[in-house]
């Protein structure tokens, strides 16, 4: 019996390349969300590929996805840049976030189960504990803050809404989180832990409107603090 070539190579998915591209995308995405890159910071595909120890192809794929999400910009000279955040754009994104993230909190108050509420409480307690320190660690507070918000939004059980929120955080993350990392002053002056406590109480009491208001107030106060610092350029300049 003769052996017939089945073309198995054509049927096999390119697992390694796809997996590597996804890995680079997730790692780079997390750096942006965590505020570890600053607005206006530039890098090249080659430089990033060398840094992560891979070929340019998976990096190019990751950058393309993040560019489509508004988290990165591809410049005419092929350099990659974290978008510069203007006061006007930041203010607009703040308004949108208050509505969208507030909506997620509203649904979370109606749908969250005991385990989800307990997880949110744990993140809140870590954030509050760090806020009370004489010299709070911005990186620790940053992680607890992000995990609290995303735990609440996940409890809403609305994947499409979660995807929208992810995209918004990718855009504002370099500003909000870099600011929190740089100084503990925002933790002392804005007192986000009070908004978080209000949110947790609303989740436990199933008070949807109160949960929405708590998240909106948290976002608004943090944004006001950042805008008051005057570090964001105006679009007219």
PyMOL commands that set and color helices and strands:
alter all, ss='L'
color gray80, all
select helices_A, chain A and resi 8-11+15-33+45-52+56-68+87-111+114-131+138-155+159-182+185-190+192-205+208-228
alter helices_A, ss='H'
color red, helices_A
select strands_A, chain A and resi 42-43+73-74+80-81
alter strands_A, ss='S'
color yellow, strands_A
deselect
rebuild
show_as cartoon
